Amino acid sequence: MLAVAGLSKKRLAQIAVLGVVVFLGYLKMKPYSAARFFSFLHPNKDLLGSGYQLLQSKIGLGAGGLTGLGLGNSREKFGLLPNPHTDFIFTSLVKNWGSLVVSS
């Protein structure tokens, strides 16, 4: 949007460099966030560590199937999917309501 608005290429490059520096600084300060970010890039590398949540999300999508397990019948409340209310809302919906209802 900044480029369309007419911002100079020099200023766009400065903003991009600043964004990369801030992002790398954040990853250095928050090792857990860095592990989750790189887990996104290579999800099957550490399935019991940083890739655990994505693995459980895939299992949840498969368990919900086409029709779902019904409202309140998902196993996420037993801690199988960490933070289902924030990170994987789509998985929670499919598990309860099914992929036919959610994707319609």
C-alpha positions as CSV (number, residue, x, y, z in Angstrom):
1,M,0.0,0.0,0.0
2,L,2.9,2.3,0.7
3,A,4.3,1.7,-2.8
4,V,0.9,2.4,-4.4
5,A,0.6,5.5,-2.3
6,G,3.8,6.8,-3.9
7,L,6.4,6.3,-1.2
8,S,9.9,6.4,-2.6
9,K,11.8,3.2,-3.2
10,K,14.5,4.3,-0.8
11,R,12.0,4.8,2.0
12,L,10.4,1.4,1.2
13,A,13.8,-0.3,1.4
14,Q,14.5,1.4,4.7
15,I,11.2,0.1,6.1
16,A,11.9,-3.4,4.8
17,V,15.4,-3.5,6.4
18,L,14.0,-2.2,9.7
19,G,11.3,-4.8,9.6
20,V,13.8,-7.6,9.0
21,V,16.0,-6.3,11.8
22,V,13.1,-6.1,14.3
23,F,11.9,-9.6,13.3
24,L,15.4,-11.1,13.8
25,G,15.7,-9.3,17.1
26,Y,12.4,-10.7,18.2
27,L,13.4,-14.2,17.3
28,K,16.6,-13.9,19.2
29,M,14.9,-12.5,22.3
30,K,12.1,-15.1,22.2
31,P,13.6,-18.6,21.5
32,Y,10.2,-20.2,21.8
33,S,8.7,-18.0,19.1
34,A,11.7,-18.8,16.9
35,A,11.2,-22.5,17.4
36,R,7.5,-22.2,16.5
37,F,8.4,-20.1,13.4
38,F,10.9,-22.6,12.1
39,S,8.5,-25.4,13.0
40,F,6.1,-23.8,10.6
41,L,8.7,-24.0,7.9
42,H,9.6,-27.7,8.7
43,P,6.6,-29.1,10.6
44,N,7.7,-32.7,10.7
45,K,11.2,-32.1,12.0
46,D,10.3,-32.2,15.8
47,L,6.8,-33.7,16.2
48,L,7.1,-34.1,20.0
49,G,8.6,-30.6,20.5
50,S,8.0,-27.5,18.5
51,G,5.8,-29.3,15.9
52,Y,3.5,-30.9,18.5
53,Q,0.7,-28.3,18.2
54,L,0.6,-28.6,14.4
55,L,0.6,-32.4,14.6
56,Q,-2.3,-32.3,17.1
57,S,-4.1,-29.9,14.8
58,K,-3.9,-32.3,11.9
59,I,-5.2,-35.1,14.2
60,G,-8.1,-32.9,15.2
61,L,-9.1,-32.1,11.7
62,G,-9.1,-35.8,10.9
63,A,-11.1,-36.6,14.0
64,G,-13.8,-34.1,13.1
65,G,-14.3,-35.5,9.6
66,L,-17.2,-34.4,7.5
67,T,-19.9,-34.2,10.3
68,G,-17.9,-33.4,13.4
69,L,-18.0,-34.9,16.9
70,G,-20.7,-32.6,18.2
71,L,-20.6,-29.5,20.3
72,G,-18.6,-30.2,23.5
73,N,-17.5,-33.7,22.5
74,S,-14.0,-32.7,21.2
75,R,-11.0,-34.0,23.1
76,E,-9.2,-30.6,23.0
77,K,-10.5,-29.8,26.4
78,F,-8.3,-32.6,27.8
79,G,-5.1,-30.8,26.7
80,L,-4.4,-32.6,23.4
81,L,-4.3,-29.3,21.5
82,P,-2.5,-26.6,23.4
83,N,-4.3,-23.2,23.2
84,P,-7.1,-24.3,20.9
85,H,-9.0,-21.1,21.6
86,T,-6.3,-18.9,20.2
87,D,-4.0,-20.7,17.7
88,F,-6.2,-23.3,16.0
89,I,-9.7,-22.0,16.0
90,F,-10.4,-23.6,12.6
91,T,-9.4,-27.0,14.0
92,S,-11.7,-26.6,17.0
93,L,-14.6,-25.7,14.7
94,V,-14.1,-28.6,12.4
95,K,-13.7,-31.0,15.3
96,N,-17.0,-29.9,16.7
97,W,-19.1,-29.1,13.6
98,G,-17.4,-31.0,10.8
99,S,-15.7,-29.9,7.6
100,L,-19.0,-29.8,5.7
101,V,-20.5,-27.2,8.0
102,V,-17.4,-25.1,8.5
103,S,-16.4,-24.9,4.9
104,S,-19.9,-24.1,3.6
